[in-house]
Amino acid sequence: MFRNFTFAAILSAAVGSNPVAAQVAPATVLEIDLENQVSYNSDVFDVSKFATDPNLTTVVAGPRNFGIYVQVTDIVAVNGKPAKGTFVVRGQFINLSPTATPGQALADIVRPAAADYLFEIQQADGTQVGSIYAVGLSGGNSPVGAPFDLSNMAVVGGTGAYLGARGQLGGILYPGVAGGRTASITEDPANRRKNGGGRIRGVIHLIPMTRPEIAATASGPAIFHADFSPVTTARPARAGEIVVARATGLGPTRPGVNPGQPFPVDSQQQVNSPVEVLVAGRAAEVVNKLGWPGSVDTYRVDFRIPDGTPPGPVTIRLSAAWIAGPEVQITVQ
């Protein structure tokens, strides 16, 4: 439990001065697993028929080009961890091709559509984490330098834990599994999960505005014993011990404070995003993840050094909203 609101002076001394955040945080990769992907294509122009057919549908003869579509998909995991949320695409076919084929749009590139990509990501319990927005040309080859295929999309922003994010994204089809299912715009999307759809993995090469980091002190990483004395080589942590880390860049809290305002000293502010701590590559139990009272963008993360951690120097890595921070090192006895 967070038990030190009556020890404000001790906490203030442990917080110290905030380090200056870097201008740009290093890039990270989010692999987002998507299921029940259905693309509803504008093949009928009688609006009274939109979303009325409860059955599986196929696309009837629509426009040869320039048709509009909306794609809806479930988010089921991020970086291999269970998650929820929705991925929505709003697009229009343009069928760009260097070959002068009737109905195709003559161009120097091959791209079937122009689209907006909208990810709204939740934790597995439905807690909102944040959104990521991208625009660009879908389909075709991957952008130069990108470790994925199927799209050339630029991340233009985000909300929540992904506020101010930039980057690029694409997708990777699961081996042996078809991509999204194509349906008529007459199909009722209320039955999307029952009717089924495709599976795909979205890969986002993300440059966050900030990233989670364990702060530094004159004696090393800002990781403390229960009495707020620092973990040092002379006084190392123990396997099974709960230690306290001072961190930055963990994002919004609940119930929340206005941007730039300090966390209150008389109430707890829970970090909204999922927080993970790896000790020597092993997941540690996270006991608390809270805004540090009286501070701005400074957080308290209590975690247990896993039983069986071998003695000697070990690495600690903190992540929030599936964005990993840099490794630091402490000594375990």
URBELDA-V914128 format. One record per residue. RES is the residue in one letter. PSI is psi as a letter, one per 20 degrees, with the letter a starting at -180 (NA if undefined). Layout:
<<RES:PSI> <RES:PSI>>
This chain:
<<M:q> <F:o> <R:k> <N:k> <F:h> <T:i> <F:l> <A:h> <A:g> <I:g> <L:g> <S:g> <A:h> <A:h> <V:g> <G:b> <S:q> <N:p> <P:q> <V:p> <A:q> <A:q> <Q:g> <V:p> <A:q> <P:q> <A:q> <T:r> <V:p> <L:p> <E:o> <I:o> <D:p> <L:p> <E:r> <N:l> <Q:p> <V:p> <S:o> <Y:o> <N:q> <S:n> <D:i> <V:q> <F:j> <D:o> <V:h> <S:i> <K:i> <F:p> <A:l> <T:h> <D:o> <P:i> <N:r> <L:q> <T:r> <T:q> <V:p> <V:r> <A:o> <G:b> <P:q> <R:h> <N:r> <F:j> <G:q> <I:q> <Y:q> <V:p> <Q:p> <V:p> <T:q> <D:p> <I:p> <V:i> <A:q> <V:p> <N:l> <G:i> <K:p> <P:p> <A:r> <K:r> <G:a> <T:q> <F:p> <V:p> <V:p> <R:o> <G:r> <Q:p> <F:p> <I:i> <N:l> <L:p> <S:q> <P:i> <T:p> <A:n> <T:p> <P:p> <G:h> <Q:q> <A:o> <L:p> <A:r> <D:i> <I:r> <V:o> <R:p> <P:h> <A:q> <A:p> <A:r> <D:p> <Y:p> <L:o> <F:p> <E:o> <I:p> <Q:q> <Q:r> <A:h> <D:j> <G:i> <T:p> <Q:p> <V:g> <G:r> <S:q> <I:p> <Y:p> <A:q> <V:q> <G:b> <L:p> <S:q> <G:r> <G:a> <N:r> <S:q> <P:q> <V:p> <G:j> <A:p> <P:l> <F:a> <D:r> <L:i> <S:r> <N:m> <M:p> <A:p> <V:p> <V:i> <G:a> <G:r> <T:r> <G:c> <A:i> <Y:k> <L:p> <G:j> <A:q> <R:r> <G:b> <Q:r> <L:r> <G:b> <G:q> <I:p> <L:q> <Y:p> <P:p> <G:j> <V:p> <A:q> <G:b> <G:q> <R:q> <T:p> <A:r> <S:q> <I:i> <T:i> <E:p> <D:o> <P:i> <A:h> <N:j> <R:g> <R:h> <K:g> <N:h> <G:r> <G:a> <G:r> <R:q> <I:r> <R:o> <G:p> <V:o> <I:o> <H:n> <L:p> <I:n> <P:q> <M:h> <T:r> <R:q> <P:p> <E:q> <I:p> <A:r> <A:q> <T:r> <A:h> <S:j> <G:a> <P:q> <A:m> <I:p> <F:q> <H:r> <A:h> <D:j> <F:j> <S:q> <P:q> <V:p> <T:r> <T:h> <A:h> <R:m> <P:r> <A:r> <R:q> <A:p> <G:i> <E:q> <I:p> <V:r> <V:p> <A:p> <R:p> <A:r> <T:r> <G:k> <L:i> <G:a> <P:q> <T:r> <R:p> <P:i> <G:q> <V:q> <N:q> <P:p> <G:i> <Q:q> <P:q> <F:q> <P:q> <V:i> <D:j> <S:q> <Q:q> <Q:o> <Q:p> <V:p> <N:h> <S:q> <P:p> <V:p> <E:q> <V:p> <L:p> <V:o> <A:k> <G:i> <R:q> <A:p> <A:q> <E:p> <V:o> <V:g> <N:q> <K:n> <L:q> <G:p> <W:p> <P:p> <G:j> <S:r> <V:p> <D:l> <T:p> <Y:q> <R:p> <V:o> <D:p> <F:q> <R:p> <I:p> <P:q> <D:q> <G:j> <T:p> <P:q> <P:q> <G:a> <P:p> <V:q> <T:q> <I:p> <R:p> <L:p> <S:q> <A:p> <A:k> <W:j> <I:p> <A:q> <G:a> <P:q> <E:q> <V:r> <Q:p> <I:r> <T:p> <V:p> <Q:NA>>
